[in-house]
Amino acid sequence: MAALPFARLARTVSRPRPTFSPRHFSTSSPALARRSKLDEVFSHDQAFELLDDDFDGDDTTSAGHLMLRDQRETLYYLRLIEHEMPKLVAFRRPFKPPTSDTPIVVRSITYAGEEHPAAAKRVIVVPVDQLPLKDNDAIHKLKLLAGPRWTPNPPADAGVSDIELWGNGYIKISCEDFPKPAQNLKWASDTLDRLIMEANSSKGDKFRDVPLDMRHVYAKVRKAKKGDHRNNQVLSRPSILDFPKEWLPPRTPDTVS
């Protein structure tokens, strides 16, 4: 056991040192290159010799390793785009617009496969006019029960077009209390079902004399600071259609050059 350090020292001293010749700074000496064959097998002694190699100052810095890691990650995704993306054509389906039988819009958040607490959140948005409500009293009762989840205009992040008719407004229900996305979606769907069942129920008061609470709508408009809260313009923002016709400039046909 005492002769082991001397033998290791003798191996280290007898190793031939690479000879450097004038060359560009960005190139490396062929003597420093090692074999990288896939079928190359190292013995235990050769593996220990590789671990015992002294640092010759020929490695890059930590910043250089970070750059190489970013380049490898970029190449990985480029290979996915070139080789795996064409396979998605087999799953292509024609777009079919939603019908009146499927009025619910489900919104989810994804971070391209990365884990995030918001990825389990699910949001559903549905217009009140497309819900199975029996009469106007049920519609009014549903708005009261929904509270701030009901808005007269479609939510900005609901996936509903701005040109859609508002009608009786929209209901938005979100949930992120459960760890699984399916659980959050199930809770939101069940909550909507309970609201519809309670609104259509013939038992109890119809709440006909209770006005709608619009404080959440006005608070959102005031927070946006776009001037719609002035002169009661929350739901009736003036447009060019509100001006008298004699005030508008005459319309001339477009000339084609």
Secondary structure, DSSP 8 states (H G I E B T S, - for coil): -TTHHHHHHHHHHHS------S--TT---GGG-----TT----HHHHHHHHT----S-S--HHHHHHHHHHHHHHHHHHIIIIIGGGGGGG--------TT---EEEE---TT---GGGG-EEEEEEGGGS---SHHHHHHHHHHHGGGEESS--TTSS--TTS--TT-EEEEEE--SSSHHHHHHHHHHHHHHHHHHHH--SS---TT-----HHHHHHHHHHTSSTTGGG-SS----GGGS-GGGS---------
